[in-house]
Amino acid sequence: MKVEFDPRLVEEAVHLLARADPDRWRTYRRRIDPLYEHPNREAAMTAALLDFFRRWGPAQWCEEAFSPVAGVESALVARSKRPGDEGADLFVGEHRTVIMRLAAERFLDQANLRICLHHELRHVLDMLDPAFGYEPDLGVHGRTRPETELVRGRYSVLWNLAIDHVETAPVSRETRQHQMDRAFAALDANQRARLAERFADPALRTHANLVAAAREPWTFLGEPRRVGPVPGQPCPLCGFPTHDWADDPPVDAIRPDFPDWEPAAGACGQCADIYRAASASGP
């Protein structure tokens, strides 16, 4: 597999690595400073930075992590745009390409970087595995946008949690627990614990199981669904968690915008007030 590196990521990572070591910093400055007067400065700078990136190890660490991924022609290691945006995606077109987004700070800790790479690439290996049965469609078409986002968020948390049982987790157990609590606020603590335990079995780590658990966790657990909204659960209209559920949401005003919404799903007080006001003002 051919692995390429985003020049912006290379520049940031090399600068951080150089800053972290006085000897490296002197070597870095001796090579980089004269290039500001180079007639083809941008190309010369890019080549020099990539050379440091390879000589100091980061390129090799990435290439070693990608080596078990078969059936993919190329990979791009790119700079994440914001915190929490790190991760791997598989793009299938004329060729299969993996894009791995990383923060430059990852390269300051080789062990941590390898943990992150192996965990994220396990998603790619799952997507390539026919037994996993990956499909981009999570089966939420025709439903409300907040519900779609809720299912996608739950799916992501469960997938990460399931992979934690075969790869070292890149986050703490407390962080993963917080993610579960937030994504599955409609479940009580005991239900969340049992849902997490189900995915300790690697055989259950399939796309179909993850979708089923994300869409209808009660059914997946073999329990009746709790009726009515739960404090802290996202409002199905705006998608924001709320403890302020409306007692009598204006059904006739809400239905034109959310035809699949049911009153039993609830609406937060703010959404209910907005739709009441819109209904009262008329067309």
HELIX and SHEET records of a PDB file:
HELIX    1   1 PRO A    7  ARG A   19  1                                  13    
HELIX    2   2 PRO A   22  ILE A   32  1                                  11    
HELIX    3   3 ASP A   33  GLU A   37  5                                   5    
HELIX    4   4 ARG A   41  ARG A   55  1                                  15    
HELIX    5   5 PRO A   58  PHE A   66  1                                   9    
HELIX    6   6 ALA A  104  LEU A  108  5                                   5    
HELIX    7   7 GLN A  110  LEU A  128  1                                  19    
HELIX    8   8 ARG A  145  ILE A  163  1                                  19    
HELIX    9   9 ARG A  173  ALA A  183  1                                  11    
HELIX   10  10 ALA A  189  ARG A  198  1                                  10    
HELIX   11  11 PRO A  202  LEU A  204  5                                   3    
HELIX   12  12 HIS A  207  ARG A  215  1                                   9    
HELIX   13  13 PRO A  217  LEU A  221  1                                   5    
HELIX   14  14 VAL A  251  ILE A  254  1                                   4    
HELIX   15  15 PRO A  263  ALA A  265  5                                   3    
HELIX   16  16 GLY A  269  SER A  281  1                                  13    
SHEET    1   A 4 LYS A   2  PHE A   5  0                                        
SHEET    2   A 4 SER A  74  ARG A  79  1                                        
SHEET    3   A 4 ARG A  96  LEU A 102  1                                        
SHEET    4   A 4 GLY A  87  VAL A  92 -1                                        
END                                                                             
